Amino acid sequence: MGSQEVTDWQGKHVTVAGLGVSGIPAAKVLHGLGAVVTVVNDGDDERSRAQAAELEALGITVRLGDGATLPEGTELIVTAPGWKPDKPLFAAAAAADVPVWGDVELAWRLRGPDAAPWLAVTGTNGKTTTVQMLASILTAAGLRTAAVGNIGVSLLDAVLGEERYDVLAVELSSYQLHWAPSLRAHSAAVLNLAPDHLDWHGSMEAYAADKGRIYEGNRVACVYNLADKATEDLVREADVEEGCRAVGFTLGTPGPSQLGVVEGILVDRAFVENREKNAQELAEVSDVNPPAPHNIANALAAAALARAFGVPAAAVRDGLRAFTPDAHRIAHVADVDGVAYVDDSKATNTHAAEASLAAYESIVWIAGGLAKGAAFDELVAKSAKRLRGVVLIGADRALIREALVRHAPEVPVVDLDRTDTGAMLAAVREARGLAREGDTVLLAPACASMDMFANYNKRGDAFAEAVRELGASA
């Protein structure tokens, strides 16, 4: 069962761990291939029961409220990416010598013989934007592609559907990579590495190692970030195919085998003839939307992967021009009384918030939420000189307040002790009181949203609504 070619699924006993966005499609696909499928799920709520009924109607066994016990006769487990490696189910699988695959591994193994190659992206922040930029560039080159994986189209749908692709732009989380041992991308990028999801991985070393799996077996290019040595270290450690190259990206002037920026122009010194002397202009910084530093880095990573696949320079420019970022990613909401209001609710960790804060000169920062075990000293110390004022919201705001006392004691701080629906409007009003003409009021919470909002989208929507209300009363 551990081999690459599992061609006959008929009668194979497969346990799918977890209902949800990956578990349900995996169960249906395996059942359709003739496997005997049992789905196990920790939860037993109304939603789970409805999902279970849908699967049971197809002839799939579902066990709710018991995700710990290995069903009798299991030959393979296919797990949802979010299930932690230390779960009892996986210990039982290891004891019984039963392999564990994630949904990405399953998709990889089910590809046909003439399947589209994968250009893969991971990193703590910027994955989705980079993959969408990459898909836009590939489309501009006339290639049939889709942004898949941790976003958009499910990988199983992409590899098994009717649509024929030339190449796939694949976003992969550290969870997905953990459970995808045989994945081998055409080329891959690790954008950055910062502490995140350590509660899941157990340590920073384990987190980095899972991210680094994306480089295993790369054929053409391992793309890394010159500003983040940890990404280069992962390339050095990777076992790649003969002739695969390390390609760096930088916001500075690129050396040979690098992409970078020269006088406002994105240039390639990796995929050109005589790269010691030559450089290829790809696009202007103004072609990147928005042209914040971390987003230019995303564009360079996307361009590197596209160029590794042989895409011409003009398609890089056209693809970047055609790209529009998703909502709540450093999105300009409005100007009110000469102050810009920017929604970066997607900045759910300190690394993302640091990149966001670096994009503006003078900021009133709205921050706070669920810290997920993060520390804020480094973020505050690096950003202190840019802060006009800070408005704190959410459950773990005291952690940020304490870091501000230590590293930015002169910056005025408003501490909002409320979690009701009007809290965001109150925060925006307080921010307006602190801001001066030319400032940016920036929602970059550095925290998750679930203490006050359903998700970061809802938090960003509440901010935008509050800004609109402010503008109407201005």
Disulfide bonds with the S-S distance in Angstrom:
none
